[in-house]
Every structure is written in structure tokens, then in C-alpha cells.
């Protein structure tokens, strides 16, 4: 593949070294959420912008939690572009790592550290784009905004959601945004496919509680009275549940574009699509409502039959689905009147809204990618996880999810996984392509 090169006289090797240095230092800041404590990370990034004379603000959302908001003003002829990212990371499990999660190391052409791909690596690509726009003296037609927020990994209550609710004026002039949610890959063969997320699934975490009759562990207990047994049966019914394939407007466009390029023959018939979805976890996430059992609690002592047992389900609903209807389906599948099903508190009460992909920004992304990697294919898609884009789209902002690099399967497995890393090649190419997209869009 051809590495992207912006049409200017930048010393890219020097820029690459700067990006690596910033990322390495950034990865050393432990922003595990919980508990958060992202303020030092906001200050670290902000200091780099302040040193270049870029207008920078720090907005406290909770003790030790801050939003970094920076802006280079344009001439006002067009509405702004936001480079959005999050400061927090999911907590690592160090005993399963080959390296120390917050002591980044470079080896084998990779940089290892918690947050390398989710999403401190892309945050650095965006930061470099802002710094270069300032250094190059770009004549901007629109404001260029950099927004790094806390708490994305815990529903955004002290991050982007908070910003949208408490300081909507900072978003009033923004027309477009780019954040995480998609990337390039070679999943479909030798031609790279860049999936640009224009919508996302609805996070609907659930708690299922089975009740029974507590008693002595040494006395035979009827299975129907043991809540752990009832819970186990409910879980078994749920995880063996085959749910229907649903094609949304976004995945229809995704299918049509891939099929037109000869990259998804199974998109030509309903039967082929269903067969492909059955065989691929990735496709099941795109075309079905999903659930995973992520936590189980029950029991207080080895010789005590407990009175209740609880399981947590990570449910993700496709665009256009009803949360209440989903709960009814879960209850019907469990088919046990003594098992209660409820949603977590604090979840979004409205389904995510889509962003249009018939926009100047989407076409600019397509053009920049085509010039950088001529055989690449760009398709609209949905994010199967949750991102802060849903808050921006709810305000009418065309927010796209795209890390502009062709990530390997191992890199993408680092999202919430062990040995998270980004390759130097992809950090470098992503840095160049991010700047090129910004330059094209804002000048």
C-alpha cells in the first residue's frame, strides 16, 4: 500500500518522531476508568497546544476529571470541524500482558501500552494535525476544534455527555466531527476497506436476578429453589438464542458498496447473508442484536444456598430497535417468572441517531483515502460498540467514526484486550492521513 503523503513540504520523518514521543509519554499516564482521574492527561496534551499559542481551555466535570477543549479559529465562512477523542482507558489486567500496560515499550515495530489504539494513538494523530495546522499557517475556512474528554468508557456522564448538557455553546458552531468507531482493515482480501461509522448500536446493559429459597448447603435443595441453578438455566437459554438478521440503512449501504467492488458476494442474497452472519462473530455484531454475559454474582459462603443470584448482560441493539421490545424478548426467552430483568441506571434513554454520509466531509474522507491508497474502498458502517459520537449526532453534528489507518487484526484485538499496541507504520500513516483530511476540509 502507498503511504499517504500530504501535498506540502513537511518533514514527515521529524513529525513521525514527534508523534511517537508524544504517544509514549501519553501512554505513561494511567487514566484507567474506573476511577478516571484524567485531569493530568488533559493537562499534558493541553500544554503541548498552549506551547504553540493555541487557545486552550480545561473544564472540570468532577474532581480530578477535566475536558480539554482547544480551538484554532477559522475565517467563519464555514462551520467548524471537531477532532474528538477520549482520555480514559479501560483497566488492564497486567498479569495477562507481556509488557507493563503503563510502561510503554517499542519493540518489533510496535508500541505497546494501554490506550495505544483505544484511543490515545488516534488522539495523538489528531493533536499533530492541530499542531501542523498552526505551524503551517493554514488559512482555515472553519474553526478547527480539538476536544479530549474523560469518562467515555463509562457512558460519558462526566465527559462528552456532560459537555453537551452543560456547555452546548461550545458545540453550536461545529458541523462535523471525527472520532473513533471505524478504521481500515484487510478483512476482505488484499484491498484495504475503510469503514466509516455513521451510526452505532444502542448500549443496553441489563441485570437479570434470579430468586430462590436460602438454606443450608448440606441439605439437598430442589433445583427450582436454588437461584444459582435458575440463573444458570436463564443464561443457557439466552446464549443459545439465535436472533434474526436485520439489515439497517447503514449496513445496506455497507453491503451494496462492498458487493459492487466484488468484496462481499454473500451480500447478494438473503440466504447467503444469513449463512455468513452465522459463521462470523463480526458480522453477527453488525446484523443482529447481541448479548454477552459479563459478570455473575451469587452466594455468600460454601455451605449456604443463597437467596438470589445476579448476572450482568452487555446487550447492544441495532439502530431502529426498541429497548422495551428487547426486554420483552429477553423475558420471553428466559421464560421464568422468578427471574427479573432490568436495565442499568444511567443508560441513554433514546436510541442513537445516524449521521448522513451524503456530506462534503464524507466525500473529503473518501478523496483523501483514494489519493493516499488508490485501491482502497470506503464504506459507511455502524460501530458495534458505544462511542461519544452518539452525543454529537444527537445535536445534529455529522460525527464519523474513523481511525484513518489500516489496522491489523491484532491491533483491533487490543481494544479492551491484552498487549494493546499500534504499529509504527500505522501511527505514521494515520498521522499523515489525519492531517491531510483536516487540511482538505478546513482550507
N, C-alpha and C positions, 0 to 999 in steps of 0.2 A: 504493500500500500504506500502511496505517496504521502509523506508527512505534510501537513498543512503549513503554508508559508504566507503570512500576511504581506500584502503588496506595499512594503515600506522598507526602510533601511535599518531596521532594528538589528541589534547584535543578539541574535537568539541564543547562542551558547551562553552568553552572560546572563540573559533573562532566565534560562533554564537553571543555572546555578543559584540564582536568587530565589527562584520558586522552591527549589529543593531545600535551601537553607531555611526559608520561612516555614515550610511544611514540617521540617524536622523539629524546629523549636516549638511549633504549634502543637505537635503531637505529644510533646512532653507535658502539656498542661492537662491534668486529669479533670475532665468535665463529665464524668460518669453521672448519669441521671437514672435513678436517684443516686445522690441527693441533689445534683445540679452544680451549684457554685460555679457558674460560668463567667462571672464578672472578670476574673483575671484573663480569660481568653479574649473577652471583648476588649479589654484594655490593651492586650498585646497587639491585636490586629489594628485597633484604633491608633496606637502610637505610630505604626508604620504609615498610616494615612495622614496623620497630623504632621509627620515629619516632611511630607510633600506639600503641605499647605492646603490639604483637602478639608472642607468643612465637615466636622465630626461631632456627633452627639452620643452620650451614654444615657440610657433611660432605664432607671431601676424599676423592675417589676416585682421584686421580692428581695429580702436580704440576700446578698451575695449573687444576685441574678440581674444581669443587665442586657439590654439590647444595644447593639452598635448600629448607628444609623449615620451614614456618610453620604455626601452628595457633591457632585460637580455640576453646577448649573449649565443648562443649555441656553439657546437664544429664545426659547419659548415658542418657536414655530410649531413644535410637535410635543405631544405629551410624553412623559418620562418612561424610561426603562429601568426596572429594578433587578439587580443581581442579588438574589435571596439565598440564604443558607442558614444552617443551624449550628450552634456552638457545642451542644451537648452530644454525648455518645452513650450507647448502651453499655452497662457494666460488663467488663470482660470476665472470663473465668481463667485466671492466669495459669492454673495447673494444666490446662489443655493447650497452652500456647508453646511454640518452640522458642519464642522470644518473650521479653517482658513487654506487656502491652503499652506501657507509658514510658518506655526507654527505647525510642525508635532506632532501628538499625537498617543500614543499607547493605544488602547482600544479594548476589545473583541478579543484579539489575532491578531489584525491588526494594521498596521502602516499607518496612513492617511497623505497624503501630495501630492501636485502636483509634478509629476515625480516618484512616488513610483513604478509604473510599466513601465512608458514611459519617460526615461528608466534608471532612477537613481538607481533603485533596481538592475537591471542586471549589471549596471556599477560597483556597489559595489561587486557583486558576482565575476566579472572579476578581480577587484582590489585585493580582498582577494586571488584569485588564484595566482596572481603575487607575492603578499607578501609571501604566503606559499611556492611557488617555491623557493624564495630566502632563507627563513628561514630553509627549509628542505634541502637546498643544493642540489637540484635536478641536476643531470648531464644531461644537456639538449643537445639533438642532433640537435636542431634547435633553432634559435632566438625566444624568446617569447616577443612579442611587445604589448604594451598597448597604444591605441590611442583613446583619447576622444576629440571630435570635436564640434565646435559651429554650429549653423545655419542649423541643419538637418530639422527643422520644417519649413524652408523657402527655400527649394530647394538646400541647400548646397553650395550656392555661396561663402560663407565665411567659409566653413567647409571642408568636405571631397572632394568636387569637387575642391576647391581651392588647397588642399594638393596634389591631383593627378596632377593638372596642374602645380603648382609652385615648388613642391618638389617630383617629381616622383622617385628620387633616394631612398627616404625613404621607398618606396614600392617595389623596384626592387627585394629584397630578400625574399618577402613574397609569400608563395604558397597558404596558407589557411587563412581564416578569419571567425570569428563568431560574429554575431551582432544580433540585434532584427529582428523580422519578422515572427516568429513562436513560438509555445510553446506547452506544453502538455495540454490536456483537457479530460473531461469525457463526451464529447458531443455525443459519440457513444455508451454509455452504461457504464457498470462497469469497463471495461478495459480502462486504460488511453491510449490515442493516442497522440504521439508527432509528430507534423507537422513541418518538417524542410524545410524552404523556400529555394528553389534553383533558383527562378526567381521571378519577381514581375510585377504587372501591370504598364502600362505607364501612368504617370500623365499628363493629357492633359486638364488643366483648360481652360475654354472658357468664352468669354464675348459675350452676344447677346444684340444688340442695336436696339431698335425699334424707328423709327422716325415718327413724325406727324406734325400737324399744331398747333402752340401755339395760345391761345386765352383766352378770359375772361371766368372765371368759372361760371358766371351767365347766360351765353348764351348757349342754347342747342348745343352740339357739336356732329357731326356724329361719331359713334364709330370707323369707319375706319380712322378718322383723329386724334384720341386720342392714343398717343404712349403707354400709360399705358394699355389701352384695348388691343392693338395689342400684347404687350409683354405678357400680361396675357394669351391670346389665344395661343401664341407660347409656353409658359411654359406648358399649359394644354396639348398641343399635345405631348410635349416631355415626360412629366411624365406619360402619359398613353401609351407610346410606348413600346410594347413587343418585345424585341430583341431576336435573335436566340441563342440557346445554342451552345457553341463552346467548344470542348474538345481539350486542348493543350497537347503536350507530357508530360508536368509535371502533369497535372490533370489526364491524362490517367494512369500514374504510380500510382498516389494517389488512383484513383478508383480501379485499379487492386489489389493493396496491401490490401486495406480495404475490398474489396469483397472476397479476398482469406481468410481473417480472419473472414468472416461472419458478418462484421460490416457495410456493405453498400449494402443491397440486391437490392436497386434501381439502382445500377451501372450495373446490368445485362442486361438491355435492354434500348434502346434509349427512348422509351415511358415512362418508369419508371423514368429515369433520368430527362426528361423534366418536369414530374409531380412534382418530388421532388424539382427541381430548382424553379418552380413556387411558391411552398409553403414555401420556406426558403430564407430569405434575405442573409444569409451567403453563401448558395450555389449559389444564383444569382451572388454574387460578384465573386465567383470562376469560373463561367462558362459563364458569359455574360459581355459585355461592360456595364459599369454603368455610370449614371449621377445623380447628386443631385443639386438642386437649393440652393445655399448657401448665396447669397446676392442679394438684389434688391434695385435699386436707381431710383428715379423719382419724379419730382415735386419740386417746389421752394416755393409755397405759396398756401394757401387753396383756393384762388379764381383765380388761374391761371392754365390753361391747359398747361402742359409743351410741349416742342418741342421734347423731347426724353425721353426714359426710358431704363434702363440697368439692366440686370440680369447676375449674375456670376454662371457658372456651374462647379462643380467639376466632371470632366469626368476621368474615369480610363479604359484604354484599355487593353485587354488581350494580352499576348505575341503573336507575329506574326501578329498583326493587323496594318493597315496603318492609320496614323494620318490624312492624306489628304482624304482618303476614308471615314473616320469617319466624318470629317467636311461636306463632300458632303451628307452623310446620314442625318446629323442633319439639313442641309439646306432643303433637300427634305422633311423631316418630318414637319418642320415648314411651308413650302410652302407659304412664304410671301416675295415678292421681296423687301419690305421696311424694312425687318429685317436683319441686318448684323451680321455675325458670325465670330469671330476671336479668335485666341489663345492668351494666355497671353505671354508677353515678358519674356525671361529668362528660358523658359521651355527646357528640354532636347530635342534636335533635332533628336536624334536617340533612337530607342526603346531599352529597357533593354535587356541585353544578359543573357542567362542561365548559371548556373554553373553545371558541371557534378555531379551526385550523385553516380557515379561509381568511388569512390576515397577512399583512405585509411582513410581520415578524416571522411567521412560519415560513413564508417564501424566502425570506432572507436567510434563515437557517438552512433551508434546502440548497440555496445557491452557494452559500459558504462551504457546505459539506461537499457539494458536487465539484467545486473548484479545487478543494483540498484532496478529495479522494474520488476520482471520476467514476469509479464503478460502484460507488455506494448507493444504497436505496434508503430513502427517508419515508417513514410511515407514521401516521398518528396512532396513538395507542392509549391504554389506560395503565395506571400504576396499581399493582395488586396490593401494595402496602399503603399506608397513610402518609401524606406529606403536608407541609404548611401551605401548599398551593390551594388547598380547598378553601382556606380563609380568604385568599386573594381573589379567587374566582367568584366567591360569594359577593364580592364588592364590584364585580364587573370587569376585573382585570384579566386580560388574556395571559394566564400563567402557565408556562410549559415546563415539563419535567425532562431535563436532558443534561447528562454529563457528556460533553462532546468529545468522547474518546471511545475507541473500540476496546471495551474491557473483555478480558478473558473470563472463562467460567470460574476459574479460581479467584479472580478479583471480585466477581459478583457474589461468590460464596462468602466473601468476607463481610458482607452486610449482616451485622449481628452475629457473625461467626468467629471462629478461631483463626489465628495467624492472618488477620486482616492486613492487606497490603495493596499497594499500587505500583505498577512498573514505572521505571523512569521514562521509558518511551511514551507511555500513555500520559504521564504527568506532563511531559514536554509537549506532545502533540495536542493534548487538551488545553494547555495554556495558550498555545498559538491559535487554536481554532476559537477558543472563547474570545480572545482579543479581536480576531477577525470578524466574528459575529457582531460584537459590540461596535467596532469601527464602522462596519457597513450600516448598522441600524441607526447609529446616532450621528452620522455625518452626512 
